[in-house]
Amino acid sequence: MEPLEQNLRIPGPTPVPPEVAAAIARPVINHRGPEFAAILERVTVQLQQFFQTSQPVLGFPSSGSGMMEAAIVNCFSPGDEVLAVTIGVFGNRLAKIAEIFGLRVTRLEVPWGQAADPQAVIAQLDTLPNVRGVLLTHNETSTGVTNDIQALARAIRTQRPDALIIVDAVSSLGCVDLRMDDWELDVVFTGSQKGWMVPPGLAMIGVSERAWAATERATLPRFYWDFRMVKKSLAKGQTPYTPPVNLYFGLDVALEMMRAEGREAIFTRHKRVADLTRERARAFGLQLFAEPSHASNTVTAIRVPAGIEAKALTKALREREGVVIAGGQERLEGQIIRIGHLGYVHEPEINACMDALERQLTALGYQPETSTTPVEA
């Protein structure tokens, strides 16, 4: 039996365009030669446009979780006090990494499905006079929620103007507006396998002048993750250790595709496909998990209807339809399904996914409400 053509609709890794796949298949080149130096320069300039920063964007052979560790070890010292604002699995991961490295972490835990309230952050900061940094998640893929980073950063700067603002933008950058310099963010990181349309293995991180100063004070041990080593090598058109050369080939092409489409057009497209996903779900009587005002434009979380077994649903979609979606994580396992709509995605893929979801829910015995009134999350 021929395998079904796959409609990959998880929050990452995301589909790779044919142009990018072809670039990745090119023969490997010398990573210390002029050809790679030219690629590295082009990529860095293009990434700055999407990070919206004047600072160089550093590349690491890594996943997003590696950048969580890099942010901590480069910016802080043992015993430093930080506030971790957590809205799901990945906010908790960043907080845990900070704890493992000996930081004094205060967690502001927001109910899953909701976004962080700037006033609650201000109130928490009132109790932390010695806070050195605030750890934030821009887009939480485990819940389908996007924080208002601009409002959160403004609140933090009002209360603690010198605190470092660390932002996990793994599943938002390149898809959702994020203005590193204008919003006074200090460390912002993302991963190739999300909105950048490249396979996993390459992470990118922006570092502000305030954060560069912090790297000189920080005493946590670092070698592989040392920002200073990467910046020094970047000035020579190199990386301090062997880079994933072929992923850079792909990123070079992907960024050119993104430049041609236009930053604002990309943001608009992501909102459009996200709205389509949510509209189709509500029209079929399904309940959305995230609060509507902060619903993510890169991943939608949908409550599993009563009487439906989540694993049976995702299995049926994969085996019968060739549609791959994600289930819930940790406390949400079995309670939600998650549909990724980021990177190389347009309306036809979303409509095909939602058509398949409706068919398999019906096959499993789900009957939507007859009312067409949208169901609130």
Secondary structure, 3 states (H helix, E strand, C coil): CCCCCCEECCCCCCCCCHHHHHHHCCCCCCCCCHHHHHHHHHHHHHHHHHHCCCCCEEEECCCHHHHHHHHHHHHCCCCCEEEEEECCHHHHHHHHHHHHCCCEEEEEECCCCCCCCHHHHHHHHHCCCCEEEEEEECEECCCCEECCHHHHHHHHHHHCCCCEEEEECCCCCCCCCCCCCCCCCCEEEEECCCCCCCCCCCEEEEECHHHHHHHHHCCCCCCCCCHHHHHHHHCCCCCCCCCCHHHHHHHHHHHHHHHHHCHHHHHHHHHHHHHHHHHHHHHCCCCECCCHHHECCCEEEEECCCCCCHHHHHHHHHHHHCEECEECCHHHCCCEEEEECCCCCCHHHHHHHHHHHHHHHHHCCCCCCCCCCCCCC
